[in-house]
Amino acid sequence: MNDLAQKTCKPCEGGVDPLDRAAAQKMMTELAGNWRLSDDASAISAEFRFPEFYRTMAFINAVAWVANQQDHHPDIRFGYNYADITFTTHAIGGLSENDFICAARVDALMAG
């Protein structure tokens, strides 16, 4: 698990600026997975593939557990053998460190 995945999300109720593109791109280098920065630098997302539905659902449940532990929840789309995970901090309309912490924790699920 990398240093980012060792951190804990801090509550964010707004009142702070989202990360700018340069800061977001720098934090992207700390992620091990196939995360992509959105065109407007307001979200990060990744697609994960699995051999069958059971493993997809096991992954979704693990992501839900991480999200609840960190109180920072992604948007998730999934089907038989894939899951699309997107993180953004809705309260600030863009990215915060919390998004990268949770993405790193999702990467750790795949590494484990």
C-alpha positions as CSV (number, residue, x, y, z in Angstrom):
1,M,0.0,0.0,0.0
2,N,1.5,3.4,-0.9
3,D,1.7,6.5,1.3
4,L,-1.5,8.0,-0.2
5,A,-3.5,4.8,0.7
6,Q,-2.2,5.1,4.3
7,K,-3.9,8.5,4.7
8,T,-7.5,9.0,5.9
9,C,-10.0,11.3,4.2
10,K,-10.9,14.5,6.0
11,P,-14.5,15.8,6.0
12,C,-15.1,18.3,3.2
13,E,-18.2,20.4,3.4
14,G,-17.1,23.0,0.9
15,G,-15.4,26.3,1.5
16,V,-12.1,25.2,-0.1
17,D,-11.0,25.3,-3.7
18,P,-10.7,22.2,-5.7
19,L,-7.3,21.1,-6.8
20,D,-6.2,22.8,-10.0
21,R,-5.1,20.8,-13.0
22,A,-1.3,20.9,-12.1
23,A,-1.9,19.7,-8.6
24,A,-4.3,16.9,-9.8
25,Q,-1.8,15.8,-12.4
26,K,0.9,15.6,-9.8
27,M,-1.3,13.5,-7.5
28,M,-2.1,11.2,-10.5
29,T,1.5,10.1,-10.4
30,E,0.9,8.5,-6.9
31,L,-1.8,6.2,-8.2
32,A,-0.9,2.7,-9.4
33,G,-4.0,1.9,-11.4
34,N,-5.3,3.0,-14.7
35,W,-6.9,6.2,-13.4
36,R,-7.7,9.0,-15.8
37,L,-8.1,12.7,-15.1
38,S,-11.3,14.2,-16.7
39,D,-10.9,16.8,-19.4
40,D,-11.9,19.6,-17.0
41,A,-9.8,18.1,-14.1
42,S,-12.8,17.8,-11.9
43,A,-12.8,14.0,-11.5
44,I,-10.7,10.9,-11.8
45,S,-12.0,7.5,-13.1
46,A,-10.9,4.0,-13.8
47,E,-12.3,0.9,-15.3
48,F,-11.7,-2.5,-13.8
49,R,-12.3,-5.8,-15.6
50,F,-13.1,-9.2,-14.0
51,P,-13.6,-12.7,-15.4
52,E,-17.2,-13.1,-14.1
53,F,-20.0,-11.4,-12.3
54,Y,-19.2,-12.8,-8.8
55,R,-15.7,-11.2,-8.8
56,T,-17.2,-7.9,-10.1
57,M,-19.7,-7.8,-7.2
58,A,-17.0,-8.8,-4.7
59,F,-15.0,-5.8,-5.9
60,I,-18.0,-3.5,-5.8
61,N,-18.7,-4.5,-2.2
62,A,-15.1,-4.0,-1.2
63,V,-15.1,-0.5,-2.8
64,A,-18.4,0.3,-1.0
65,W,-16.7,-0.7,2.3
66,V,-13.7,1.5,1.6
67,A,-16.0,4.4,0.7
68,N,-18.1,4.1,3.9
69,Q,-14.9,3.8,6.0
70,Q,-13.6,7.0,4.5
71,D,-17.0,8.7,4.2
72,H,-16.2,9.6,0.6
73,H,-18.3,7.9,-2.0
74,P,-17.7,7.3,-5.7
75,D,-20.0,7.1,-8.6
76,I,-20.0,3.4,-9.7
77,R,-21.2,1.8,-12.9
78,F,-20.9,-1.9,-13.3
79,G,-22.0,-4.9,-15.3
80,Y,-21.2,-8.6,-15.7
81,N,-17.4,-8.2,-15.9
82,Y,-16.6,-4.6,-15.4
83,A,-16.7,-1.7,-12.9
84,D,-16.3,2.0,-13.7
85,I,-15.3,4.0,-10.6
86,T,-15.4,7.8,-10.6
87,F,-14.3,10.0,-7.7
88,T,-14.9,13.7,-7.3
89,T,-15.7,15.9,-4.3
90,H,-19.2,17.1,-4.9
91,A,-19.1,19.7,-2.1
92,I,-16.3,21.7,-3.9
93,G,-17.2,20.8,-7.5
94,G,-13.9,19.2,-8.2
95,L,-11.0,17.1,-6.9
96,S,-9.6,17.1,-3.4
97,E,-7.0,14.9,-1.8
98,N,-9.8,12.6,-0.6
99,D,-10.4,11.5,-4.1
100,F,-6.9,10.4,-4.5
101,I,-6.8,8.7,-1.1
102,C,-9.8,6.6,-2.0
103,A,-8.5,5.8,-5.5
104,A,-5.2,4.6,-3.9
105,R,-7.2,2.4,-1.5
106,V,-9.1,1.0,-4.5
107,D,-5.8,0.3,-6.2
108,A,-4.7,-1.6,-3.0
109,L,-7.8,-3.8,-3.3
110,M,-6.7,-4.9,-6.7
111,A,-3.1,-5.5,-5.5
112,G,-4.2,-7.6,-2.5
